[in-house]
Amino acid sequence: MNEVMQSLLSRRSIRSFQNKQVEEEKLQLVLQAAVLAPNGRNQEPWHFTVLQNAEILNKLDELVAGKGNTFFYHAPTLILVSIEEGNPYEQVNTACALTNMMQAAHALDLGSVWCNRINGNHEIDTKLTEYGVPVGYRVTGTLALGYCEGEYPSPREPKKGTINYIR
Ligand SMILES: Cc1cc2nc3c(=O)[nH]c(=O)nc-3n(C[C@H](O)[C@H](O)[C@H](O)COP(=O)(O)O)c2cc1C
């Protein structure tokens, strides 16, 4: 099968990561996939914040998930997707960027998982601004990124009956 198709059909969400950082070259390719994703009216209403500082990642995880829990699965890299407030395609644009990044990650032998939007409170919002999320932008999704720990999961068995044809 064509390599692109093989990659598209085998990506899975990864929730266990090796203690190994993503190489800069691979990170840049994942980010290129994000900024080149399709987006409504080509407004590019997004910003991507890359967090790779372990102390900051732990602090944010604790703030979001609560002590002793994890929302980001201890990934060595986290990419926050934020969208300009009021953008009519907020969630759709987020999905396009995240999906492109997940597929790029998989093509580069990295693992990733979409972590849902962060339900902000004042403390979290202040931290996000400190980390570079622009004022007037809302974090709408995050990508936990790194090398898969253990065996990469098999392709998912998709739900049956979700496609119909009129020919
Ligand atoms: C909108 C959206 C939100 C998601 N939020 C989370 C999340 O917060 N935590 C998580 O572990 N996975 C999250 N996922 C990943 C899904 O659980 C995953 O894609 C689904 O179970 C299918 O598995 P697969 O990606 O391995 O094919 C999210 C996916 C989407 C599209």
The ligand as a MOL file (V3000), in Angstrom:
LIG
                    3D

  0  0  0     0  0            999 V3000
M  V30 BEGIN CTAB
M  V30 COUNTS 31 33 0 0 0
M  V30 BEGIN ATOM
M  V30 1 C -12.2500 16.1150 20.2830 0
M  V30 2 C -11.3620 15.0510 20.8610 0
M  V30 3 C -11.0250 15.1110 22.1990 0
M  V30 4 C -10.2010 14.1240 22.7610 0
M  V30 5 N -9.8280 14.2590 24.0610 0
M  V30 6 C -9.0250 13.3240 24.6070 0
M  V30 7 C -8.5580 13.4830 25.9570 0
M  V30 8 O -8.8350 14.4780 26.6290 0
M  V30 9 N -7.7750 12.5110 26.4570 0
M  V30 10 C -7.4210 11.3970 25.7310 0
M  V30 11 O -6.7110 10.5320 26.2540 0
M  V30 12 N -7.8230 11.2380 24.4390 0
M  V30 13 C -8.5990 12.1710 23.8720 0
M  V30 14 N -8.9880 12.0440 22.5620 0
M  V30 15 C -8.5600 10.8740 21.7650 0
M  V30 16 C -9.7080 9.8720 21.5310 0
M  V30 17 O -10.0450 9.2440 22.7390 0
M  V30 18 C -9.2640 8.8410 20.4610 0
M  V30 19 O -8.9810 9.5070 19.2530 0
M  V30 20 C -10.3280 7.7670 20.2260 0
M  V30 21 O -10.4930 6.9710 21.3680 0
M  V30 22 C -9.9860 6.8540 19.0380 0
M  V30 23 O -8.7560 6.2020 19.2670 0
M  V30 24 P -7.5350 6.3250 18.2390 0
M  V30 25 O -7.1410 7.7830 18.1660 0
M  V30 26 O -6.4410 5.4730 18.8280 0
M  V30 27 O -7.9710 5.8150 16.8980 0
M  V30 28 C -9.7430 13.0420 21.9630 0
M  V30 29 C -10.0700 13.0090 20.6060 0
M  V30 30 C -10.8370 14.0110 20.0510 0
M  V30 31 C -11.1070 13.9940 18.5560 0
M  V30 END ATOM
M  V30 BEGIN BOND
M  V30 1 1 1 2
M  V30 2 1 2 3
M  V30 3 2 2 30
M  V30 4 2 3 4
M  V30 5 1 4 5
M  V30 6 1 4 28
M  V30 7 2 5 6
M  V30 8 1 6 7
M  V30 9 1 6 13
M  V30 10 2 7 8
M  V30 11 1 7 9
M  V30 12 1 9 10
M  V30 13 2 10 11
M  V30 14 1 10 12
M  V30 15 2 12 13
M  V30 16 1 13 14
M  V30 17 1 14 15
M  V30 18 1 14 28
M  V30 19 1 15 16
M  V30 20 1 16 17
M  V30 21 1 16 18
M  V30 22 1 18 19
M  V30 23 1 18 20
M  V30 24 1 20 21
M  V30 25 1 20 22
M  V30 26 1 22 23
M  V30 27 1 23 24
M  V30 28 2 24 25
M  V30 29 1 24 26
M  V30 30 1 24 27
M  V30 31 2 28 29
M  V30 32 1 29 30
M  V30 33 1 30 31
M  V30 END BOND
M  V30 END CTAB
M  END
